[in-house]
Amino acid sequence: MVAHALPHSTSTGPETVARRLVRLIAESQAAHDAGHHQQGLALAEQALNGASAVGEPLMLARIHTLMANHRWRLGQFEPSVQSARAALALWKAAERIDEQCDTLCLLAISFSEIGLQEEALKHATASFELARQHDRGLAMGVALNRIGICYDRLGDSIQAESFLLQSLGMAREHGGHGDRMLALNNLTATAISAYYQAQLRADDDASQQAIQRARQYGSRALSLARRHGDIYRVSVTQGNLGEALGLAGEFAEARSLLQEALASALQNGFRAVVLRMRHNIAEVLLREGRNEEAITELTATLQSLTEMDHETTRMRVHSALHRAYKATRQFEPALLHCEAHHQIEMQRVALQSKAQARLMVNRIDVERALMDGERSRLEAELHRLRTQQLEAEKELLEQRTAELHRETLEDPLTGLANRRHVDATLPLLIERSRGQGQPMALAMADLDHFKQVNDRHGHAVGDEVLRTVARLFGDKTRARDLLGRWGGEEFVLVFVDTPRETAHEICERLRSAVQAYPWSAIAPGLQVTLSLGLAVAQPGDNAIELVERADAALYEAKRLGRNRLMEG
């Protein structure tokens, strides 16, 4: 990332502010290149605070990109997604292809860390397609790398290694040491995954082959990382190679590498790396039979976790503690940690859904800002055309402005209210119901196993199912009720001036209507059912609390077997 030089000026106005922003951006980039991400993030945040005075979109895009990169390296994955989305919108507006490819890849890896692998794969594939269309060989290699990571985390290490080897080949052809290191480091992690999968199959030959590949990839990656001089990359590659050596039985060398990586991560604030190194050190101790030392290390790690740390880390620590206590025949704490692991596993879907909801709100904010800007531009142009009496062009712009207004409120597939419309309207309905003393209820509805519908019958059938369900909802509810598509296969229904019993009856009627519909007329063998969670507004409820209670009831309906209504 290169800052543009500005012409000399002695003024103290916007140009002086611009010079300061250029300096902050350059210093933040230098901190990124050196692996000093806490310092780099602070510099980028300073730049963002002053960027409005200059109003230069490319400069703002660079600031958001830097913030996204720093936050990802610091383990702040959701904030990284938010910054990257803001950057991507600006790069698209400027038609900057390379920057779009890079930002899509950053979104892919951040979504992957959160656990949203399908969203990650979508962004990585979009980056690859954009790079391919514009013949960007290096960007294609980076996108293939991200696609490989997604497949690894989806449990397909064979496909993952294939994509990563393609990425390594393109890095050798188009890139430098950093790009080769990135591919080799991810190949190390994928080979480790292949080792564990072979262990589950009791395939000793495949296990040994996988761990040997991991050692080879890891040694080459660490050598390149040290040559590159990036502190973060050195720590991460040391961690992967240390894990591989521990699995190969080379315990002393493994612990030495992991301790070195831990010390560097602690010094530089790489929290995600710190937690992973502590867990890996404990795993090496377990393999050595030093169970009590492993328990001490794991217990300290567990106590240091906060609500901001990803649940995958907590699961890994509980799993290791279960095995450590079991090995020392301390069965009661072993059982407690086993139960804790399984409880978190059960909660992961809900946690990922909440993360997706938070990120959806951020995406809506970005899209709304862009659409509001486009609407303002069109309205200004419309005023000019009115003045000039260009009636034909004016009519076209009026039509486009009306379309934009409708697009901000309506889901294009189903014709129901979109998420933005519901978010804006729901608080007003709650306030009006409270002021008039009227009962009100809200239901969250989700189509059961909808992914299987798309997988088996295709997305065209899936879209027709969504449209049909929307029509059924419209037929079975009243005009005054608010019906919206919340996202994907999830809907929200707001029943105004409606007591609990009536809302319950309406929801059951909807569930039965979906179950009884002749879906085979759309596609042979197609079956669709609906789960609902219903919440009645309580005094003092706000929109978020009401939706959360309905969402929790929906989750309970899913947990109890689907195709049912639960109240929360």
HUBEL-V398621 format. One record per residue. N is the residue number from 0. RES is the residue in three letters. BURIAL is + if it has 9 or more other ideal C-beta (glycine too) atoms within 8 Angstrom, else -. Layout:
((N & RES & BURIAL) (N & RES & BURIAL))
This chain:
((0 & MET & -) (1 & VAL & -) (2 & ALA & +) (3 & HIS & -) (4 & ALA & -) (5 & LEU & -) (6 & PRO & -) (7 & HIS & -) (8 & SER & -) (9 & THR & -) (10 & SER & -) (11 & THR & -) (12 & GLY & -) (13 & PRO & -) (14 & GLU & +) (15 & THR & +) (16 & VAL & +) (17 & ALA & +) (18 & ARG & +) (19 & ARG & +) (20 & LEU & +) (21 & VAL & +) (22 & ARG & +) (23 & LEU & +) (24 & ILE & +) (25 & ALA & +) (26 & GLU & +) (27 & SER & +) (28 & GLN & +) (29 & ALA & +) (30 & ALA & +) (31 & HIS & +) (32 & ASP & -) (33 & ALA & +) (34 & GLY & +) (35 & HIS & +) (36 & HIS & +) (37 & GLN & +) (38 & GLN & -) (39 & GLY & +) (40 & LEU & +) (41 & ALA & -) (42 & LEU & +) (43 & ALA & +) (44 & GLU & +) (45 & GLN & +) (46 & ALA & +) (47 & LEU & +) (48 & ASN & -) (49 & GLY & +) (50 & ALA & +) (51 & SER & -) (52 & ALA & -) (53 & VAL & +) (54 & GLY & -) (55 & GLU & -) (56 & PRO & +) (57 & LEU & +) (58 & MET & +) (59 & LEU & +) (60 & ALA & +) (61 & ARG & +) (62 & ILE & +) (63 & HIS & +) (64 & THR & +) (65 & LEU & +) (66 & MET & +) (67 & ALA & +) (68 & ASN & +) (69 & HIS & +) (70 & ARG & +) (71 & TRP & +) (72 & ARG & +) (73 & LEU & +) (74 & GLY & +) (75 & GLN & -) (76 & PHE & +) (77 & GLU & +) (78 & PRO & +) (79 & SER & +) (80 & VAL & +) (81 & GLN & +) (82 & SER & +) (83 & ALA & +) (84 & ARG & +) (85 & ALA & +) (86 & ALA & +) (87 & LEU & +) (88 & ALA & +) (89 & LEU & +) (90 & TRP & +) (91 & LYS & -) (92 & ALA & -) (93 & ALA & +) (94 & GLU & -) (95 & ARG & +) (96 & ILE & +) (97 & ASP & -) (98 & GLU & +) (99 & GLN & +) (100 & CYS & +) (101 & ASP & +) (102 & THR & +) (103 & LEU & +) (104 & CYS & +) (105 & LEU & +) (106 & LEU & +) (107 & ALA & +) (108 & ILE & +) (109 & SER & +) (110 & PHE & +) (111 & SER & +) (112 & GLU & +) (113 & ILE & +) (114 & GLY & +) (115 & LEU & +) (116 & GLN & +) (117 & GLU & -) (118 & GLU & +) (119 & ALA & +) (120 & LEU & +) (121 & LYS & -) (122 & HIS & +) (123 & ALA & +) (124 & THR & +) (125 & ALA & +) (126 & SER & +) (127 & PHE & +) (128 & GLU & -) (129 & LEU & +) (130 & ALA & +) (131 & ARG & +) (132 & GLN & -) (133 & HIS & -) (134 & ASP & -) (135 & ARG & +) (136 & GLY & +) (137 & LEU & +) (138 & ALA & +) (139 & MET & +) (140 & GLY & +) (141 & VAL & +) (142 & ALA & +) (143 & LEU & +) (144 & ASN & +) (145 & ARG & +) (146 & ILE & +) (147 & GLY & +) (148 & ILE & +) (149 & CYS & +) (150 & TYR & +) (151 & ASP & +) (152 & ARG & +) (153 & LEU & -) (154 & GLY & -) (155 & ASP & -) (156 & SER & +) (157 & ILE & -) (158 & GLN & +) (159 & ALA & +) (160 & GLU & +) (161 & SER & +) (162 & PHE & +) (163 & LEU & +) (164 & LEU & +) (165 & GLN & +) (166 & SER & +) (167 & LEU & +) (168 & GLY & +) (169 & MET & +) (170 & ALA & +) (171 & ARG & -) (172 & GLU & -) (173 & HIS & -) (174 & GLY & +) (175 & GLY & -) (176 & HIS & -) (177 & GLY & +) (178 & ASP & +) (179 & ARG & +) (180 & MET & +) (181 & LEU & +) (182 & ALA & +) (183 & LEU & +) (184 & ASN & +) (185 & ASN & +) (186 & LEU & +) (187 & THR & +) (188 & ALA & +) (189 & THR & +) (190 & ALA & +) (191 & ILE & +) (192 & SER & +) (193 & ALA & +) (194 & TYR & +) (195 & TYR & -) (196 & GLN & +) (197 & ALA & +) (198 & GLN & +) (199 & LEU & -) (200 & ARG & -) (201 & ALA & -) (202 & ASP & -) (203 & ASP & -) (204 & ASP & -) (205 & ALA & +) (206 & SER & +) (207 & GLN & -) (208 & GLN & -) (209 & ALA & +) (210 & ILE & +) (211 & GLN & +) (212 & ARG & +) (213 & ALA & +) (214 & ARG & +) (215 & GLN & -) (216 & TYR & +) (217 & GLY & +) (218 & SER & +) (219 & ARG & +) (220 & ALA & +) (221 & LEU & +) (222 & SER & -) (223 & LEU & +) (224 & ALA & +) (225 & ARG & -) (226 & ARG & -) (227 & HIS & +) (228 & GLY & -) (229 & ASP & +) (230 & ILE & +) (231 & TYR & +) (232 & ARG & +) (233 & VAL & +) (234 & SER & +) (235 & VAL & +) (236 & THR & +) (237 & GLN & +) (238 & GLY & +) (239 & ASN & +) (240 & LEU & +) (241 & GLY & +) (242 & GLU & +) (243 & ALA & +) (244 & LEU & +) (245 & GLY & +) (246 & LEU & +) (247 & ALA & +) (248 & GLY & -) (249 & GLU & -) (250 & PHE & +) (251 & ALA & -) (252 & GLU & -) (253 & ALA & +) (254 & ARG & +) (255 & SER & +) (256 & LEU & +) (257 & LEU & +) (258 & GLN & +) (259 & GLU & +) (260 & ALA & +) (261 & LEU & +) (262 & ALA & -) (263 & SER & +) (264 & ALA & +) (265 & LEU & -) (266 & GLN & -) (267 & ASN & +) (268 & GLY & -) (269 & PHE & +) (270 & ARG & +) (271 & ALA & +) (272 & VAL & +) (273 & VAL & +) (274 & LEU & +) (275 & ARG & +) (276 & MET & +) (277 & ARG & +) (278 & HIS & +) (279 & ASN & +) (280 & ILE & +) (281 & ALA & +) (282 & GLU & +) (283 & VAL & +) (284 & LEU & +) (285 & LEU & +) (286 & ARG & +) (287 & GLU & -) (288 & GLY & -) (289 & ARG & -) (290 & ASN & +) (291 & GLU & -) (292 & GLU & -) (293 & ALA & +) (294 & ILE & +) (295 & THR & -) (296 & GLU & +) (297 & LEU & +) (298 & THR & +) (299 & ALA & +) (300 & THR & +) (301 & LEU & +) (302 & GLN & -) (303 & SER & -) (304 & LEU & +) (305 & THR & -) (306 & GLU & -) (307 & MET & -) (308 & ASP & +) (309 & HIS & +) (310 & GLU & +) (311 & THR & -) (312 & THR & +) (313 & ARG & +) (314 & MET & +) (315 & ARG & +) (316 & VAL & +) (317 & HIS & +) (318 & SER & +) (319 & ALA & +) (320 & LEU & +) (321 & HIS & +) (322 & ARG & +) (323 & ALA & +) (324 & TYR & +) (325 & LYS & +) (326 & ALA & +) (327 & THR & +) (328 & ARG & -) (329 & GLN & -) (330 & PHE & -) (331 & GLU & -) (332 & PRO & +) (333 & ALA & +) (334 & LEU & +) (335 & LEU & -) (336 & HIS & +) (337 & CYS & +) (338 & GLU & -) (339 & ALA & +) (340 & HIS & +) (341 & HIS & -) (342 & GLN & -) (343 & ILE & +) (344 & GLU & -) (345 & MET & -) (346 & GLN & +) (347 & ARG & +) (348 & VAL & -) (349 & ALA & -) (350 & LEU & +) (351 & GLN & +) (352 & SER & +) (353 & LYS & -) (354 & ALA & +) (355 & GLN & +) (356 & ALA & +) (357 & ARG & +) (358 & LEU & +) (359 & MET & +) (360 & VAL & +) (361 & ASN & +) (362 & ARG & +) (363 & ILE & +) (364 & ASP & -) (365 & VAL & +) (366 & GLU & +) (367 & ARG & +) (368 & ALA & +) (369 & LEU & +) (370 & MET & +) (371 & ASP & -) (372 & GLY & -) (373 & GLU & +) (374 & ARG & +) (375 & SER & -) (376 & ARG & -) (377 & LEU & +) (378 & GLU & +) (379 & ALA & -) (380 & GLU & +) (381 & LEU & +) (382 & HIS & -) (383 & ARG & -) (384 & LEU & +) (385 & ARG & -) (386 & THR & -) (387 & GLN & -) (388 & GLN & -) (389 & LEU & -) (390 & GLU & -) (391 & ALA & -) (392 & GLU & -) (393 & LYS & +) (394 & GLU & -) (395 & LEU & -) (396 & LEU & +) (397 & GLU & +) (398 & GLN & -) (399 & ARG & +) (400 & THR & +) (401 & ALA & -) (402 & GLU & -) (403 & LEU & +) (404 & HIS & +) (405 & ARG & -) (406 & GLU & +) (407 & THR & +) (408 & LEU & +) (409 & GLU & +) (410 & ASP & +) (411 & PRO & -) (412 & LEU & -) (413 & THR & +) (414 & GLY & -) (415 & LEU & +) (416 & ALA & +) (417 & ASN & +) (418 & ARG & +) (419 & ARG & +) (420 & HIS & +) (421 & VAL & +) (422 & ASP & +) (423 & ALA & -) (424 & THR & +) (425 & LEU & +) (426 & PRO & +) (427 & LEU & -) (428 & LEU & +) (429 & ILE & +) (430 & GLU & -) (431 & ARG & +) (432 & SER & +) (433 & ARG & +) (434 & GLY & -) (435 & GLN & -) (436 & GLY & -) (437 & GLN & -) (438 & PRO & +) (439 & MET & +) (440 & ALA & +) (441 & LEU & +) (442 & ALA & +) (443 & MET & +) (444 & ALA & +) (445 & ASP & +) (446 & LEU & +) (447 & ASP & +) (448 & HIS & -) (449 & PHE & +) (450 & LYS & -) (451 & GLN & -) (452 & VAL & +) (453 & ASN & +) (454 & ASP & -) (455 & ARG & -) (456 & HIS & +) (457 & GLY & -) (458 & HIS & -) (459 & ALA & -) (460 & VAL & +) (461 & GLY & +) (462 & ASP & +) (463 & GLU & +) (464 & VAL & +) (465 & LEU & +) (466 & ARG & +) (467 & THR & +) (468 & VAL & +) (469 & ALA & +) (470 & ARG & -) (471 & LEU & +) (472 & PHE & +) (473 & GLY & -) (474 & ASP & -) (475 & LYS & +) (476 & THR & +) (477 & ARG & -) (478 & ALA & -) (479 & ARG & -) (480 & ASP & +) (481 & LEU & +) (482 & LEU & +) (483 & GLY & +) (484 & ARG & +) (485 & TRP & +) (486 & GLY & -) (487 & GLY & -) (488 & GLU & -) (489 & GLU & +) (490 & PHE & +) (491 & VAL & +) (492 & LEU & +) (493 & VAL & +) (494 & PHE & +) (495 & VAL & +) (496 & ASP & -) (497 & THR & +) (498 & PRO & -) (499 & ARG & +) (500 & GLU & -) (501 & THR & +) (502 & ALA & +) (503 & HIS & +) (504 & GLU & -) (505 & ILE & +) (506 & CYS & +) (507 & GLU & +) (508 & ARG & +) (509 & LEU & +) (510 & ARG & +) (511 & SER & -) (512 & ALA & +) (513 & VAL & +) (514 & GLN & +) (515 & ALA & -) (516 & TYR & +) (517 & PRO & -) (518 & TRP & +) (519 & SER & -) (520 & ALA & -) (521 & ILE & +) (522 & ALA & -) (523 & PRO & -) (524 & GLY & -) (525 & LEU & +) (526 & GLN & -) (527 & VAL & +) (528 & THR & +) (529 & LEU & +) (530 & SER & +) (531 & LEU & +) (532 & GLY & +) (533 & LEU & +) (534 & ALA & +) (535 & VAL & +) (536 & ALA & +) (537 & GLN & -) (538 & PRO & -) (539 & GLY & -) (540 & ASP & -) (541 & ASN & -) (542 & ALA & +) (543 & ILE & -) (544 & GLU & -) (545 & LEU & +) (546 & VAL & +) (547 & GLU & -) (548 & ARG & +) (549 & ALA & +) (550 & ASP & +) (551 & ALA & +) (552 & ALA & +) (553 & LEU & +) (554 & TYR & +) (555 & GLU & +) (556 & ALA & +) (557 & LYS & +) (558 & ARG & -) (559 & LEU & -) (560 & GLY & -) (561 & ARG & +) (562 & ASN & +) (563 & ARG & +) (564 & LEU & +) (565 & MET & +) (566 & GLU & +) (567 & GLY & +))
